[in-house]
Amino acid sequence: MSVAIVDADIQFGDVATMLDLTPTTAIDALIPKLDQLDRHNIFEFLTEHESGVAVLAAASGGGRVWAELNPEGMKRIIDLLAQNFEFVVIDTAPSLDQMVRTCIGSSTLALIVTSGEVSSIRDTTAVLARLKAWGVPPDRLEILFNHTAHRSGVPVEDLTLAVNRKVFWQVPYDRHVPVSVNQGQPVAFYNEGSDAARSLLSLSRRIAGTNKPLVQHQ
């Protein structure tokens, strides 16, 4: 299946770093040419990872460059990528501005990542309330519980009660994750058999609706 990743973190986009990529172009080169953009020439602004995943890297200029992109422009980028790829993954900033609203509004599924810390649970509750006010259908939102330590604060049952929603998925604590991040490798490549890798691969299969292997080493 074909996949594109959009790094939509305005200030601190790090998708390319996480994949050990050195993009020759990024979204800041795309923005001035948005009027001429189509489903064919958008490939000029993508960087391909060894897995085959295409990455639209974050702008090196940060917020200054992003200020030139309005929500309608972001939606156009997502729509053009959706015409070329079976899945478009958007990594947003941990904020609720108009750009994030556009990304969620253009998505068929939004994963809200939380952990067991009290502050994270409080933030998750606030996010759900804001998304409800924005009119985002609740069936397009799912909670992902990321266990960042051996004991991630409250148990999942208490998290469910606190946010008044069922937890869609849990990613277990895995000591291989920080190592894979430092090496710029997805944990599914670094150690496919690790707990987090197996969980994330199962999540990917769930979303994709397939049972076939998702990791193809080249």
N, C-alpha and C positions, 0 to 999 in steps of 0.2 A: 504494500500500500504506500502511496506517495504522501509525504508529510513535509509541511513547511512550518517553521517556527518564527514568529514575529517577536522581537525584543521590544516591548512597548513600555519599558521602564524609563521614564523621562530623565531621571537624574542618574541612576546607577545601574544601567543595563549591563548584565554580565553573562548573557547567554553564550557569546563567542568565547569568553574566557573559560566558562565551564566546559566547553567542547574543544578547548585548545586550538581555536581557530584564529587566524590573522586575516580578517576580511580586507579585501582591497577596495571595497565599496560598502556603503551602509545607507541607512534611511536618510541621512542628511544629504546624500547625493541625489536621492530619489525625489525629495520634496520639491525642489525648484522645477522639476520636469513632470509634475503630477498631471498637468493638463494634457501632456503627450503620452501618458502612460496607458498601456493596454496589456492584455493577457499574454502577449508575446514578449514585448521588450522589458517587462518586469523582471525577467530572468537575469537581466544585466546587473541587477542590484542584489542578487542573492549569492551567498557563499555556500558551497556544498560540503557537508561533513562526510567523512569516510563511510558512514552508514547509509548515505544517500539522502539524508535529511537536508533540506534547503533552509538556510538561515538568513533572515533579514535582520542584520545586526543593528544595534542601537547606535544613535548618532554620537560621534565623539565630542560634539559641541554641547551635549547635555541639553538643559532647558532652553538655552538660547535658540538652538536649531528647532526644537520641538515647538516653540512658540509660533513658528511659521506654518505649522500644520494644524488645521482646524479639524473638528470631529468628522465633518463630511469627507475630508481628505483621507482620514484614517479608515473610515468605512469603505471608501473606494479601494484602498490598498487591500483590505481584507477580502472584499468581493472579488477582486482580480486574482488573488491567490487561490480563493475557493474555486475559481474556474479551472485552475490548473492542478490542484492537489486534492486528494481525497480527504485529508485532514489538515486543518490550519490551527496550530497551537499558539496561543497568545500569552506571553508572560508579561503581566502588568505590574505596575508599581503597587506597593501596599498603601494605596490611598484611594479616595473616592472622588476624583475630579471628573471633568467632562470627558476626558480621553478614556478613562477606565469605563465610564458609563457607556461610551460608544462601543468599546471592545466587548463588553458584556452583552449589550444590546444586539450585537452582530453574531453572537455565539449561540449555538444550540445547547451547550452545556458549560456551566461555570463551576469550577472546583474551588471552594473556599477552604484554604489550608489553615488549620489551627493546631495548637499544641495543648498540652495539659496545664500550662501556666494560667493563673487566674486572670492576668492582664490579657492574654491571648483569647481566653473565653469571653471576656467582657468586650473585646474588640469584635469578635465574631458576632456577638449579639447585636452590636451597633451596625455592623455591615449588613446583616440580614434585615434589620429595620429600614436602613437606607434603601436597599434594593427593593424592598416591598413598596416604599414610597415612590420609587422610580417606576413602579409597575412591571418589574421583571417577574414573569411567571414562576412560582415556586418550584414547578417541576423541571425547570432548567437550572436549578441550583442544587449542588450537593456538597456535603461537608466531608473533608478529608482530614483525618486525625493523624498528624505526623508526630511520632514518638521520637523526641530528640534526645532522650536519655533513657537509662534503664527503667527509671520510674518517672513517667511524664505527668507529674501533678495528679490531677483528678482522674479517676477511672472513666472509661468510656460511657458507662451508665450515667454517671453524674454529668458528664458533658452533654449527653443527649437531653437530660432534664433541663440543664442550664440554658441551652439554645433552643429548646423546644422543637428539635428536629432529630431525625434518625441520622446516625453517622453512616455515610455511604461507604467509606473505605478507611482502613487503618494501615499506615506504613510503620512497621516495627523499627525500634532502635537497632542500628547496625553500625558497628565500628568501622566498617569498610567505606561508609559514605564520605566522611571527611577526607580519607586518603584518596578516594577517587576524585573528589572535588579538587584537591591540591594538584593532582596529576592531569586535570583537564580531561577526564574520561567519565562518561556516564557509568554509574555503578553497574549497570547491566553488561557493560563491556569489561570493566575492571574485574568484577567477580560475579558472573552470571548466576552462580549458585548461592550467593549470599541472601540473607533474609530480606533486605530491602529490595534487592534486584528482583527476586522472585515475586515479591508483593507488587512492585511497579509493573512488571511484565504481565502479571495477572490483571492488574487494573487496565493496562493498555488493551489486552484482549477483550476485557469486559466492554470497554468503550467502543472498540473497533468491531465487536460482534464476531470474533473469529477465534479459533483454537489453534491456528497455525503458528509456528515459531516466528517471533518478531525480531530476533537478533540474527543478523547475517554478517559475519566477520569477513572482511576483505583482505 
